[in-house]
Every structure is written in structure tokens, then in C-alpha cells.
Amino acid sequence: MGKIVFYEERNFQGRSYECMSDCADMSSYLSRCQSCRVESGCFMIYDRPNYMGNQYFMRRGEYHDMQRMMSMGMMFDSIRSCRMIPYHRGQFRMKIYERENYGGQSYELMDDCDSIMDRYRMSDCQSCNVMDGHWLMYEQPHYRGRMMYLRPGEYRSFRDMGFSGMRFMSMRRITDMC
């Protein structure tokens, strides 16, 4: 079970909202978020309601000033939803595809991939099928840039999910990060 506490002000000051599960719209609890504390587990936070928009992975720790974490270009005082990432035991499997609707080259991953270009000579990943485990996909090689959280399921088109123009170039399993 995970637990994250959001605060309206820096350094854990002001009103707070404690969350131990998914929250599709936090705007009724807090007007903004300037700091947070992940007491247990891992979470994805989103800058729009209903788990949409920019995403950022949060693991156990204290985040005194969310504004300073703007390396992703996300305004952290506009967090509007969060999703708890459940702990996964067992194997990890994901099949990635070069084009939408499972077209083009395809490869099955069971481990982290720091560059699909280097490993598979694949220039883009536009759809995938996550069979086992929870994964993070990054827009740049070596796990950098904007990210997207994927849980088991079929993802026919990243463009249709609001990631138009974004290329995913590396993938990482969410294992003992939490």
C-alpha cells in the first residue's frame, strides 16, 4: 500500500491532502501543490485531471520544493491527479511496435532498454502491449525526458492517448524503485 501527502506550500506547509490510492481530480482538495512527501510506495502524478497530461514518477522521499523539480517542464503547482503504482512480483514482459496499431518492427522486452535505437535499430515506438508488470517509457534514450506510465494492457496508439509528436526511445521496468 502506498501513501503520498501533498501540501499547498513549500517545505510541507499549508493545507495538505493525504492520498493512499488513485485520485482522478485533486482540485477539490488543494488549489495548488508546492511540496509533497511519499511515505510509502510509488506514484505517478499528472498535471491534468483523469490521469492526463504530463506525468512524473514519484518514489519514497521528500520533495520540499516542487517548482525546483521542473526538469520535465511540468508546472508542479498544477498537479490535478495521481495514480498509485502497485508493487509487482513476477516477470516483466512488453512487446513494442514501431508503428500504431501494432505495425512495423516489433520486439519483446523482459528487461530495461536504455535505447531502442541502439539495441534494436528501431527509430520509434508508437504502440505496445504490456503483458506483465508496470513500465515507464521515456521520450529520450537513457531514461530521460518526459515519461509515460504503462500498466498491463494494450496501447494501440500513443498519439490517441494525447502523446502526439512524442517519440519513446527507452523503457524501464518499475521494480524495486518503490
C-alpha positions in Angstrom: 0.0 0.0 0.0 1.3 3.5 -0.8 0.9 6.8 0.8 1.6 10.3 -0.5 0.8 13.6 1.1 0.5 16.8 -1.0 1.0 20.3 0.5 -0.1 23.7 -0.8 3.1 25.4 0.2 6.8 24.6 0.1 8.5 22.7 2.9 5.3 20.8 3.8 3.4 23.9 4.9 -0.2 24.9 4.4 -3.2 22.7 3.8 -2.5 19.1 3.0 -4.1 16.2 1.2 -3.2 12.6 2.0 -3.7 10.0 -0.7 -3.5 6.2 -0.4 -5.0 5.3 -3.8 -5.7 6.7 -7.2 -7.2 10.2 -7.3 -8.7 11.3 -10.6 -9.2 15.0 -9.6 -7.4 16.7 -6.7 -8.6 20.2 -7.4 -11.4 20.0 -4.8 -8.8 19.1 -2.1 -6.0 21.6 -2.9 -5.8 24.7 -5.0 -2.1 24.1 -5.8 0.8 21.8 -4.7 4.2 23.2 -3.8 5.7 20.2 -1.9 4.9 16.5 -1.2 6.1 13.6 0.8 5.9 10.0 -0.5 5.8 8.0 2.7 5.5 4.6 1.0 5.1 3.1 -2.4 5.4 4.9 -5.8 3.0 7.2 -7.6 2.6 8.9 -10.9 1.4 12.5 -10.7 -0.3 14.3 -13.6 -0.9 18.0 -14.4 -4.4 17.4 -15.6 -7.4 15.5 -14.1 -8.2 11.9 -15.0 -4.5 10.9 -15.3 -3.9 13.0 -18.4 -1.2 15.4 -19.4 2.4 15.5 -18.3 3.4 12.7 -15.9 6.1 12.4 -13.3 7.2 9.4 -11.3 7.4 9.8 -7.6 9.1 7.3 -5.3 9.6 7.3 -1.5 11.1 10.6 -0.3 10.5 14.2 0.5 10.1 16.9 -2.2 10.4 20.2 -0.4 10.0 22.4 -3.5 8.2 21.0 -6.5 9.0 24.1 -8.5 12.7 23.2 -8.4 11.9 19.8 -10.0 10.8 21.4 -13.3 13.3 19.5 -15.3 10.5 18.0 -17.2 8.9 21.3 -18.0 5.9 20.5 -15.8 4.4 23.0 -13.5 4.1 21.1 -10.3 1.8 23.6 -8.6 -0.9 22.3 -11.0 -1.0 18.7 -10.1 -4.5 17.6 -10.7 -4.4 13.8 -10.4 -2.3 10.9 -9.1 -2.1 7.2 -9.5 -0.7 4.7 -7.1 1.6 2.1 -8.8 1.0 -1.3 -7.3 4.0 -3.5 -6.4 4.5 -6.2 -9.0 6.1 -9.6 -8.3 7.0 -11.9 -11.1 8.2 -11.4 -14.6 8.0 -8.3 -16.8 7.0 -8.6 -20.5 6.2 -5.9 -23.0 6.0 -6.1 -26.8 6.9 -2.8 -28.5 5.9 -1.8 -32.1 7.4 0.7 -34.5 4.0 2.0 -35.7 0.5 2.5 -34.4 -1.9 -0.5 -34.3 1.0 -2.9 -33.8 2.5 -2.3 -37.1 6.1 -2.3 -38.3 9.0 -3.9 -36.5 8.3 -5.5 -33.1 10.4 -6.7 -30.2 9.6 -8.3 -26.9 11.2 -6.8 -23.8 11.7 -8.5 -20.4 14.2 -6.1 -19.1 15.0 -2.4 -19.2 16.1 -0.9 -22.6 18.1 2.3 -22.4 17.9 2.9 -26.2 15.6 1.1 -28.7 17.8 2.6 -31.5 21.0 1.1 -30.2 19.5 -2.3 -29.2 17.0 -2.9 -32.0 17.8 -0.3 -34.7 14.3 0.9 -34.2 13.7 4.6 -34.7 10.4 4.9 -33.0 7.8 3.2 -30.8 4.2 4.1 -31.4 2.3 1.2 -29.8 2.8 -1.6 -27.4 1.2 -4.5 -25.5 2.2 -4.8 -21.8 1.7 -8.4 -20.8 3.3 -8.4 -17.3 4.5 -5.7 -14.9 4.4 -2.0 -14.8 6.7 0.1 -17.1 7.9 3.7 -17.7 8.5 4.8 -21.2 10.8 7.8 -21.8 11.0 10.2 -24.8 14.8 10.1 -24.9 17.4 7.4 -24.6 18.9 6.6 -21.2 15.6 7.2 -19.3 15.4 11.0 -19.9 12.8 13.4 -20.9 9.1 13.2 -20.5 7.7 9.9 -19.4 4.5 7.7 -19.6 3.4 5.1 -17.2 2.1 1.8 -18.6 0.3 -0.9 -16.7 -0.8 -4.2 -18.2 -2.9 -3.7 -21.3 -3.0 -2.9 -25.0 -1.8 0.6 -26.2 -2.7 0.8 -29.9 -1.8 4.5 -30.4 0.2 6.8 -28.2 -1.0 9.7 -30.4 -4.6 8.9 -29.5 -3.6 8.9 -25.8 -2.5 12.6 -26.1 1.2 11.9 -26.9 1.1 13.3 -30.4 4.5 14.1 -31.8 6.3 12.4 -28.9 8.7 9.5 -29.6 9.5 6.9 -27.0 13.1 5.8 -27.0 13.7 4.0 -23.8 11.8 1.7 -21.4 12.3 0.8 -17.7 10.5 -1.7 -15.5 9.1 -0.4 -12.3 10.7 -3.0 -10.0 12.5 -2.2 -6.7 12.3 1.6 -7.4 9.5 1.7 -4.9 
